[in-house]
Structure formats: structure tokens, C-alpha cells
Amino acid sequence: MNGRSVHRSGTIVLSVLMAAIGLALIGQVIAGDGGGVLSARLLLGVLFLAGGVARLWIERKRGGRT
């Protein structure tokens, strides 16, 4: 494993974790534990989810390019 593949794997793992945190935050709001529809927890959840998915999408588009 070279440095590039380690970096790519790390990016994928952290992106999936970001998306999972976002889903968990959104789930808390939907379950009724996190305030109303305009709560900060919902906003953070949406932003974490969007950030994680965007990072995965960009990494997939990059592919094996250097």
C-alpha cells in the first residue's frame, strides 16, 4: 500500500463516518429528541450528511487519478 491508497482509504472512511454522524443527528430530530424542524441539530445533521456524501462523490469522480 502506497501513500496515495492510504490517503484515499482514509478519505473514504472519514466520509462514511461524516455521513453516518449526519444520519444519526437527523434521526434524533425525527425521533423527537432534538427539538423542532429548524433546530441546530437538524442543520448540523444535514450539513454532515451533505459533506460526507460530497466527499465520497468527489473521491469517486477522481478515481485513480493522481
C-alpha positions in Angstrom: 0.0 0.0 0.0 1.5 3.3 -1.0 0.7 6.7 0.4 -1.9 7.6 -2.2 -4.0 4.5 -1.5 -3.7 5.1 2.3 -4.9 8.7 1.8 -7.8 7.5 -0.4 -8.9 4.9 2.1 -8.7 7.4 4.9 -10.8 9.8 2.9 -13.5 7.2 2.2 -13.6 6.0 5.9 -13.9 9.6 7.2 -16.5 10.5 4.6 -18.7 7.5 5.6 -18.3 8.4 9.2 -19.4 12.0 8.5 -22.4 10.8 6.6 -23.3 8.4 9.5 -23.0 11.2 12.1 -25.3 13.3 9.9 -27.9 10.5 9.7 -27.7 10.0 13.5 -28.3 13.7 14.1 -31.2 13.7 11.7 -32.6 10.6 13.2 -32.5 12.2 16.7 -34.5 15.1 15.4 -37.1 12.9 13.7 -37.4 10.7 16.8 -38.4 13.8 18.7 -35.3 14.1 20.9 -33.7 17.1 19.2 -36.0 20.0 19.0 -38.1 21.3 16.2 -37.8 21.3 12.4 -35.5 24.3 12.5 -33.2 23.1 15.2 -29.4 23.4 15.1 -29.1 19.6 15.4 -31.1 19.1 12.2 -29.0 21.7 10.4 -25.7 20.1 11.6 -27.1 16.7 10.5 -27.9 17.9 7.1 -24.5 19.6 6.7 -22.6 16.5 7.9 -24.6 14.2 5.6 -24.0 16.6 2.6 -20.3 16.9 3.4 -19.8 13.2 3.7 -21.7 12.4 0.5 -20.0 15.2 -1.4 -16.5 13.9 -0.3 -17.5 10.4 -1.4 -18.8 11.6 -4.7 -15.7 13.7 -5.4 -13.4 10.8 -4.5 -15.3 8.5 -6.8 -15.1 11.1 -9.7 -11.4 11.4 -9.1 -11.0 7.7 -9.4 -7.4 6.6 -9.6 -6.1 9.9 -11.0 -3.1 11.4 -9.4 
